[in-house]
Structures are given as C-alpha cells and as structure tokens.
C-alpha cells in the first residue's frame, strides 16, 4: 500500500502500527463522530440535547421524534426523549425543552399516550 487506511467515521484508533480495521474502536453510545481517521476518543462528540445515539460507532445522533423533547446531552437511548404532557403537543423534531410543547387549542386535546 502507498498509504494507510483511515478509520471510518464513528471510530478512532489510538495505537501506532495497527494492521486491521479491528483496531478502530467505536464511539460510545450517546456520542458520534463524522470524521474519518480519528486518533483519540475525544473525537467522539456527545449528542446534544434533543438527540440520542443508541449504537456504538455512530456517525450522527438521532433527533427526538415530533411530540417529544430532551434536555439531557449524551443521550444513549430513545427513552431520553420525553413525551409532551397531556394537554400539550409539539410539531418540532429534536426539541431541546418542554417549551416547544404547546397548549392544545380549544375544542382539541392530547393524552400522554398520543
């Protein structure tokens, strides 16, 4: 080879002289990296509020679904996303706080199970 192969995004390798892609370690759940060839775990960035990553070696964090929000950073499971309370709704994806949950209009309602 004329050059070494970079670890894929979502992974990093700290060892010198690695001879296999198995030496590329995945970013932990709750973090991601979209850069290739990373050489340290600090290349993995915690997921921001309103997002989560439930897999090791993620390239991106997933946004909380419409009608949910998350104030925590570094979320590693979808359940970090909290459903708007009964009587409230949201049309925003990846919401950072309950402030995006709006009151249902007169003549309408929502339950916690919606």
C-alpha positions, -999 to +999 in steps of 0.1 A: +000+000+000+011+036-006-009+049+024-027+036+054-065+033+056-083+057+078-107+045+105-143+051+094-165+079+109-178+070+143-145+052+151-110+060+163-077+042+168-051+052+194-024+025+186+005+031+162+012+004+136-023-010+135-028-037+109-065-043+110-098-023+110-105-041+143-081-017+159-106+011+151-128+015+182-164+028+180-176+059+197-196+050+228-234+052+228-246+088+234-218+102+212-208+103+175-181+113+151-185+122+114-147+124+109-125+097+094-091+089+107-096+100+143-069+090+167-084+096+201-117+090+219-122+128+223-130+129+186-164+114+197-188+143+205-216+138+230-251+140+214-267+174+220-300+179+239-329+168+217-309+140+202-295+105+212-274+077+198-282+041+209-254+024+189-217+022+192-197+038+164-224+063+153-219+088+126-248+110+137-272+114+166-309+108+161-334+136+167-361+131+193-394+124+175-421+150+169-440+155+202-410+147+224-381+166+238-348+160+257-329+184+279-301+160+285-269+158+264-252+125+257-284+105+255-278+069+247-313+056+244-345+068+227-362+069+261-342+101+269-368+118+247-398+128+269-433+129+256-451+163+259-475+162+289-512+156+284-530+187+271-499+197+251-484+189+217-454+198+196-447+197+158-410+202+163-384+174+158-353+173+180-367+196+206-344+208+234-370+216+261-407+213+271-410+249+259-418+235+225-448+217+239-478+240+232-513+240+247-540+222+227-564+247+211-600+250+224-620+220+212-589+197+210-570+175+234-540+152+237-532+124+261-498+111+273-502+081+250-506+100+217 
